[in-house]
Amino acid sequence: MEDYSAKLTAEPFLYKETKILAQYLLDGISSEELKRRNVAENLIKYKSPKSITRVNSPIFRRLNVMDNEMLYEFVNADIETSKYILLYTIMKTDKLVRDFIVEVYKDKLLMRKEHIEKFDIDNWYEEKCILSKTLKERTESTAAKLKQVIMRILQDSGLVIKEKNRFKIVRPLLKEKYISMLDKKGDMEYAKAIGGLL
């Protein structure tokens, strides 16, 4: 079984940045050229050049998941759909996020629950630590950061709203176009997990 990675601690949702670079790809600039230009010209308008290099990696990993149709929709669709496209690419490139959405979020949607509680997140993470050498060896602060980033990604994508120490679940209405794009990629289970579809 492929193990989890803790790289997510430095890889938030990055919606604005990904969208800026996606537009350049749509305009015909190659991925390699764009990666170089982003570092050289700071296309995403970051304060620190060091942080550009750090976010380049997850942004391009996610953009590589998108075919031309998905790239076009990501840049031009309504904001909800656009964010769900980015969420799908994060699920495709980060096993921890994918498993949380499939095993906790989708479960809550199907059971018509209204909240994800802190203990849901902690219990799920503990179970993962039993299976994962990588997670088991992480410090408590890294574990806390991983859980925080997962929930932040869910918030930024519009799937939950933070309420004090728990998260209110927002049931997304997935557009037909979005569902069919994922279906074409053979990834219908992702649409089912995000949308709580049966």
C-alpha positions as CSV (number, residue, x, y, z in Angstrom):
1,M,0.0,0.0,0.0
2,E,1.3,3.4,-1.0
3,D,2.1,5.4,2.2
4,Y,0.8,8.9,3.0
5,S,3.0,11.9,2.7
6,A,3.3,14.9,5.1
7,K,4.1,17.3,2.3
8,L,0.6,18.7,2.6
9,T,1.6,20.9,5.6
10,A,3.2,23.3,3.0
11,E,0.5,22.9,0.3
12,P,-2.7,24.8,1.0
13,F,-5.6,25.3,-1.5
14,L,-3.7,27.9,-3.6
15,Y,-6.8,28.8,-5.7
16,K,-5.9,32.3,-6.9
17,E,-2.3,31.2,-7.7
18,T,-3.4,28.1,-9.6
19,K,-6.0,30.1,-11.6
20,I,-3.4,32.7,-12.6
21,L,-1.0,30.0,-13.9
22,A,-3.9,28.0,-15.6
23,Q,-4.7,31.0,-17.7
24,Y,-1.1,31.1,-19.0
25,L,-1.3,27.4,-19.9
26,L,-4.6,28.1,-21.7
27,D,-2.8,30.9,-23.6
28,G,-0.4,28.2,-24.9
29,I,2.7,28.6,-22.7
30,S,4.3,25.2,-21.8
31,S,4.3,23.9,-18.3
32,E,8.1,23.9,-18.2
33,E,8.4,27.5,-19.5
34,L,5.7,28.7,-17.1
35,K,7.4,27.1,-14.1
36,R,10.6,29.0,-15.0
37,R,8.7,32.2,-15.7
38,N,6.8,32.1,-12.5
39,V,10.1,31.9,-10.5
40,A,11.8,34.6,-12.7
41,E,8.9,37.0,-13.0
42,N,6.7,36.2,-9.9
43,L,3.6,35.8,-12.0
44,I,1.6,35.0,-8.8
45,K,2.7,38.2,-7.1
46,Y,4.3,36.6,-4.0
47,K,6.2,38.7,-1.5
48,S,9.0,36.2,-1.1
49,P,10.8,34.5,-4.1
50,K,11.5,31.5,-1.9
51,S,7.9,30.9,-1.3
52,I,7.2,30.9,-5.1
53,T,9.6,27.9,-5.6
54,R,7.8,26.1,-2.7
55,V,4.3,26.5,-4.2
56,N,5.3,25.9,-7.8
57,S,5.5,22.2,-7.0
58,P,2.0,21.6,-5.8
59,I,0.4,24.0,-8.2
60,F,2.0,22.3,-11.3
61,R,1.3,18.8,-9.9
62,R,-2.4,19.8,-9.7
63,L,-2.4,21.5,-13.1
64,N,-1.0,18.4,-14.7
65,V,-4.1,16.5,-13.7
66,M,-6.3,18.8,-15.8
67,D,-6.8,18.0,-19.5
68,N,-7.6,21.0,-21.8
69,E,-11.3,20.8,-21.2
70,M,-10.9,20.8,-17.4
71,L,-8.3,23.6,-17.6
72,Y,-10.7,25.7,-19.6
73,E,-13.6,25.0,-17.1
74,F,-11.3,25.7,-14.2
75,V,-10.5,29.2,-15.5
76,N,-13.9,30.0,-17.0
77,A,-16.6,28.2,-15.0
78,D,-18.5,29.7,-12.0
79,I,-16.4,29.9,-8.8
80,E,-18.0,26.9,-7.1
81,T,-17.3,24.6,-10.0
82,S,-13.9,26.0,-10.5
83,K,-13.1,25.3,-6.8
84,Y,-14.4,21.8,-7.1
85,I,-12.1,21.2,-10.0
86,L,-9.2,22.3,-8.0
87,L,-10.3,20.1,-5.1
88,Y,-10.5,17.1,-7.5
89,T,-6.9,17.7,-8.5
90,I,-5.8,17.9,-4.9
91,M,-7.6,14.6,-4.2
92,K,-5.8,13.1,-7.2
93,T,-2.4,14.3,-6.0
94,D,-2.7,13.9,-2.2
95,K,-3.8,10.6,-0.7
96,L,-4.5,12.1,2.7
97,V,-7.0,14.7,1.4
98,R,-8.6,12.1,-0.8
99,D,-9.0,9.6,2.0
100,F,-10.4,12.2,4.4
101,I,-13.0,13.3,1.8
102,V,-13.9,9.7,0.9
103,E,-13.9,8.3,4.4
104,V,-15.2,11.1,6.6
105,Y,-16.8,13.9,4.5
106,K,-18.7,11.6,2.1
107,D,-19.8,9.4,5.0
108,K,-21.3,12.4,6.8
109,L,-23.1,13.5,3.6
110,L,-24.6,10.0,3.1
111,M,-25.7,9.8,6.8
112,R,-27.2,13.3,6.5
113,K,-25.0,14.6,9.3
114,E,-24.6,18.4,9.7
115,H,-21.2,18.7,11.2
116,I,-17.7,17.2,11.2
117,E,-16.5,17.3,14.8
118,K,-13.0,17.6,16.1
119,F,-13.1,14.0,17.4
120,D,-14.1,12.8,13.9
121,I,-10.9,14.3,12.5
122,D,-8.8,13.1,15.4
123,N,-10.2,9.5,15.3
124,W,-9.7,9.3,11.6
125,Y,-6.1,10.6,11.8
126,E,-5.3,8.1,14.6
127,E,-6.6,5.2,12.4
128,K,-4.3,6.5,9.6
129,C,-1.3,6.5,12.0
130,I,-1.8,2.8,12.7
131,L,-1.5,2.1,8.9
132,S,1.1,4.7,8.1
133,K,4.7,4.6,9.1
134,T,5.1,8.2,7.8
135,L,2.3,9.6,9.8
136,K,3.2,7.6,12.9
137,E,6.7,9.1,12.9
138,R,5.4,12.7,12.7
139,T,5.6,15.1,15.6
140,E,2.4,16.2,17.3
141,S,2.7,19.7,15.8
142,T,3.0,18.2,12.3
143,A,0.0,16.1,12.9
144,A,-2.0,19.1,14.1
145,K,-0.8,21.1,11.0
146,L,-1.8,18.2,8.6
147,K,-5.3,18.1,10.1
148,Q,-5.5,21.9,10.0
149,V,-4.5,22.0,6.3
150,I,-7.0,19.3,5.3
151,M,-9.9,21.2,7.0
152,R,-8.6,24.5,5.5
153,I,-8.7,22.9,2.0
154,L,-12.3,21.8,2.7
155,Q,-13.2,25.3,3.9
156,D,-11.5,27.0,0.9
157,S,-13.2,24.7,-1.6
158,G,-16.6,25.4,0.0
159,L,-17.4,22.0,1.4
160,V,-17.4,23.1,5.1
161,I,-17.8,26.3,7.2
162,K,-15.8,26.6,10.4
163,E,-18.0,27.1,13.5
164,K,-15.9,27.5,16.7
165,N,-14.4,24.0,17.2
166,R,-16.4,22.1,14.5
167,F,-17.2,22.3,10.8
168,K,-20.7,22.7,9.3
169,I,-21.1,20.6,6.2
170,V,-22.2,22.3,3.0
171,R,-23.7,19.8,0.6
172,P,-22.5,20.9,-2.9
173,L,-24.6,21.0,-5.9
174,L,-22.4,19.6,-8.6
175,K,-23.1,20.7,-12.2
176,E,-23.7,18.1,-14.9
177,K,-20.6,19.4,-16.8
178,Y,-18.4,18.8,-13.8
179,I,-19.8,15.3,-13.2
180,S,-19.3,14.3,-16.8
181,M,-15.7,15.7,-16.9
182,L,-14.8,13.4,-14.0
183,D,-16.8,10.5,-15.5
184,K,-14.8,10.8,-18.7
185,K,-11.6,10.6,-16.7
186,G,-12.9,7.4,-15.1
187,D,-13.0,9.2,-11.7
188,M,-16.7,9.1,-11.0
189,E,-15.9,8.0,-7.4
190,Y,-14.4,11.5,-6.8
191,A,-17.6,13.2,-7.9
192,K,-19.6,10.8,-5.6
193,A,-17.3,11.6,-2.7
194,I,-17.4,15.4,-3.2
195,G,-21.2,15.5,-3.9
196,G,-22.3,12.7,-1.7
197,L,-23.8,11.0,-4.7
198,L,-24.9,7.4,-4.6
